[in-house]
Amino acid sequence: MLRSTVARRGRQMAKNNHSRGYPANMKAQPNKWVDEWNGLKEITEYTFEVTQGNVGHLLLWAVAFPVWTYWYTRDEFCRYGDRRFKELYNGEHELDVVASPSEEE
């Protein structure tokens, strides 16, 4: 009696957990805008062209921004004395090391 009750209850629990409908039975509808965007992402390297209109943005984000970021962080390390910077450059700022034109003579 107890064995059959446990077995029956186990079958019911297994059936209930299996028939929830998520995610295997979920009815998903495709979104045409997402599909279009995914398709454009896949062919970007083939369709990208450098023109006069986008060369300024390209130089700004590919050259100027990384150089400015490097300069700013290095200058901040110089001013506020990061431990690793002091060990590497003995705490001297590059502007302090460069000789002025009057000292070169």
C-alpha positions as CSV (number, residue, x, y, z in Angstrom):
1,M,0.0,0.0,0.0
2,L,2.7,2.5,1.0
3,R,4.8,1.5,-1.9
4,S,2.1,2.1,-4.5
5,T,1.2,5.4,-2.9
6,V,4.8,6.6,-3.1
7,A,5.1,5.4,-6.6
8,R,1.9,7.1,-7.7
9,R,2.9,10.3,-6.0
10,G,6.3,10.2,-7.6
11,R,4.7,9.8,-11.1
12,Q,2.4,12.7,-10.4
13,M,5.3,14.9,-9.3
14,A,7.4,13.9,-12.4
15,K,4.4,14.6,-14.6
16,N,3.7,18.0,-13.1
17,N,7.4,19.1,-13.3
18,H,7.7,17.9,-16.9
19,S,4.6,19.5,-18.2
20,R,5.2,23.1,-17.1
21,G,5.6,24.4,-20.6
22,Y,8.7,26.4,-20.0
23,P,11.0,26.7,-22.0
24,A,10.5,23.6,-24.2
25,N,6.9,24.3,-25.1
26,M,7.1,28.1,-25.2
27,K,5.8,29.6,-28.4
28,A,8.4,32.2,-29.5
29,Q,7.6,34.5,-32.3
30,P,10.5,35.9,-34.3
31,N,11.0,39.6,-34.3
32,K,11.9,40.9,-37.7
33,W,13.9,43.9,-36.3
34,V,16.1,41.7,-34.2
35,D,16.7,39.4,-37.1
36,E,17.6,42.3,-39.3
37,W,20.0,43.7,-36.7
38,N,21.7,40.2,-36.3
39,G,22.1,40.0,-40.0
40,L,23.7,43.4,-40.2
41,K,26.1,42.5,-37.4
42,E,27.3,39.5,-39.3
43,I,28.1,41.4,-42.5
44,T,29.6,44.6,-41.0
45,E,33.2,43.9,-41.9
46,Y,32.1,43.4,-45.6
47,T,30.0,46.5,-45.9
48,F,32.1,49.0,-44.0
49,E,33.7,51.7,-46.1
50,V,36.0,54.6,-45.2
51,T,34.7,57.8,-46.6
52,Q,35.4,61.5,-46.0
53,G,32.3,61.6,-43.8
54,N,33.5,59.0,-41.3
55,V,37.3,59.4,-41.4
56,G,37.1,62.0,-38.6
57,H,35.1,59.8,-36.3
58,L,37.4,56.9,-37.1
59,L,40.5,58.9,-36.2
60,L,38.8,60.3,-33.1
61,W,37.9,56.9,-31.6
62,A,40.7,54.8,-32.9
63,V,43.6,57.2,-32.3
64,A,42.9,60.3,-30.4
65,F,40.7,58.8,-27.6
66,P,43.2,56.0,-26.7
67,V,46.1,58.4,-26.7
68,W,44.3,60.9,-24.5
69,T,43.3,58.1,-22.1
70,Y,46.9,56.9,-21.8
71,W,48.2,60.5,-21.3
72,Y,45.5,61.3,-18.7
73,T,46.0,58.2,-16.6
74,R,49.8,58.5,-16.8
75,D,49.6,62.1,-15.7
76,E,47.3,61.2,-12.9
77,F,49.8,58.6,-11.7
78,C,52.5,61.2,-11.8
79,R,50.6,63.8,-9.8
80,Y,49.2,61.5,-7.1
81,G,52.1,59.1,-6.8
82,D,51.0,55.6,-7.5
83,R,53.3,53.0,-5.9
84,R,54.0,51.2,-9.1
85,F,54.7,54.4,-11.0
86,K,57.3,55.5,-8.3
87,E,59.1,52.2,-8.5
88,L,59.2,52.4,-12.3
89,Y,60.2,56.0,-12.8
90,N,61.6,57.0,-9.4
91,G,58.7,59.4,-8.9
92,E,60.0,61.9,-11.5
93,H,57.4,63.4,-13.8
94,E,58.4,63.6,-17.4
95,L,57.8,67.4,-17.5
96,D,60.3,67.8,-14.6
97,V,62.9,65.7,-16.3
98,V,62.9,67.5,-19.7
99,A,65.4,70.3,-19.7
100,S,64.3,73.8,-20.6
101,P,65.9,75.5,-23.7
102,S,68.0,77.7,-21.4
103,E,69.6,74.7,-19.7
104,E,70.7,73.0,-22.9
105,E,73.3,75.7,-23.7
